Amino acid sequence: KDSKVKILMGDDPSLKLEYISTGIESFDRITGGGIPKRRYTIFVGADSSGKSTLSALCARSVQEQKGKVSYIDIEDTFDPQWWEKIGVNLSDLIYIKTNTAEPIFDTIGELCKQKIDLIILDSIAALIPEEDLKHKAEEKSVATLARIVNISLRRIIQHNENSAIILINQFRQGIGGYIPEKILPGGLGQRFEASLICDISKGDPIVAPSKKREGSQQKENKRYRRESIGYFMNIYVSKSKICIPFRSCKIPVYFDGRIDPFYDIFERALEKNIIERSGPTYRFDTYKFIGQQSFLAALKEDKTLIQELRERLEKEEENGRV
């Protein structure tokens, strides 16, 4: 009696997939437009790889588009100062905290009914079923979390009409030859339910320009100390039902909350020789810059330059010269 059947024509506007732009050019490119609505997106990676930071950047972009964001903090690692530094309006952020798995998915279902634009669950790996709380640590419970996650995800998707849902998870090391090296807590069902899975890893650090030392210290140590001011976040689309999979990008993230949204465009153009480099000099058409940072600064300020560079890149990729 409770079942419903919806019959529509294939060109019905309600079937068209909508995206929430993250405001990060490179991420939107590899995902087909950003975070898909009415679908699950999984951010997975090792510890301290940038999963929560990327979610915060998505939250900031949604708020800039006048949307509503809900953040469900299971790990109890929410840092208001860091989120505010990134640009999230905390007074407009719906923060939810709980200690068990079962009510969380009911809450997500209610948020979907309220048509919250973006729902972030951080993280599946930290969810604790009520059954596990009743047992002692040495008592075994088989696939309790997997059963809850699989059933709940199938239920939520039935009445999700507008919300984009980000599920954050962590890699776990498999034990034994018959278990994959990297497994996801919460069972395999989440991989089938997700339309987009992004593997996130931390790349090389971003260091500040070196400062010369004076006197004898400079002679004793020619390798001057360089302070780390950020890191590169590597993102790889390992699964996609909505765009071309197996694409990747690299985003510079700075510890002061800034990101460099045009670095990926610059790097791709340089790789395809659209930007020519001769020593410290970079040339593109009639533009000429000394140093990489001056070129990146111009990309942020000159809309004509970034548009021309983007068009050249798209033309190269359409012609298959990738």
Residue, then its C-alpha position, 0 to 999 in steps of 0.5 A: k500500500d505504501s509503494k508508489v510508482k512514478i511514470l514519466m517520459g524520458d525527456d521530463p525536466s525532473l529527470k535532468l541531473e543537476y550539479i552544485s558547483t564547488g567553485i573549484e574549476s579543476f574539481d568541477r571539470i573531473t566530476g562533470g560539474g560538481i557535486p550531483k544532486r539527488r545522488y550520493t558522493i563518497f570522499v574516501g582516503a587516508d587519515s589527514s588527506g583533506k576529505s573534511t577540508l574538501s567538504a568544507l570548501c563544497a559547503r562554502s560554495v553552496q552558501e555562496q549560492k544561497g543554499k543550505v548546508s548540514y554537517i553531521d559530525i560523528e568523529d567530533t572533529f569539527d573545528p569552527q575556526w578552520w571552517e570559518k577561515i575557509g569561508v563557511n558562514l557558521s551562523d547559517l550552518i546546520y550542525i548535528k552531533t550524535n553517537t549512534a548510527e541508527p538515528i543519523f540516517d533517519t535524520i538525513g532522511e528528514l533533511c532530504k524532506q526539508k530539501i537541504d541543498l548539501i548534507i555532509l556525513d563525517s564519517i561512515a567509519a566513525l558510526i557506532p551501531e547501538e548493538d555494538l554499544k551494548h556489547k563489550a569490546e571483546e565480543k564480536s558482532v558481524a557486519t552490523l554497521a554494513r547492514i545499517v548503512n546498506i538498508s538506510l542508503r536505499r531508503i533515503i534515496q527513495h525520497n531524496e528529491n533535491s539534496a546532494i549527499i557527501l559521505i566521508n569514509q576512510f580506507r582500512q587495511g585488509i588482513g589476509g590474502y583473500i581480502p582487498e588491501k583497501i576496504l571501506p567500513g560500512g560494507l560494499g553496498q555504499r559503493f553500489e549506491a554512490s554515483l561518484i567516488c573520489d579518492i583523496s590523498k595528500g600530495d607534496p607540501i607547499v613551502a614558502p620562499s627560502k630565507k637566507r641566514e646571516g653570518s657563519q650559519q649561512k656558510e655552515n648550512k647552505r640548505y636553508r630552512r623552508e616553512s610549509i604553508g600548505y599542501f597539494m590535495n590530489i583527487y582521483v575519480s575512481k567511480s562515476k555514473i555521471c561523467i567520465p571516470f578515472r580523471s584526476c586533479k591537484i588542488p593547492v590548499y593553504f593553511d590560511g584557508r585559501i585555495d588556488p583554483f587556477y593551478d590545475i588549469f595552469e599545470r595542464a596548459l603547461e603540460k600541453n605546451i599551450i603555455e611556453r616556458s623558458g627558464p623563469t619566463y612563461r608565455f601565452d600568446t601575447y602574455k608574458f610573465i616572470g615566475q609561476q606565481s606572477f602568472l597565477a596571480a594574473l589568472k585570478e585578476d584577468k578574466t580575459l586571460i583565464q577565458e582564453l586559456r580555458e578555451r584553448l585547453e577545451k579545444e586541445e582536449e576535444n581534438g584528442r591531444v590530451 
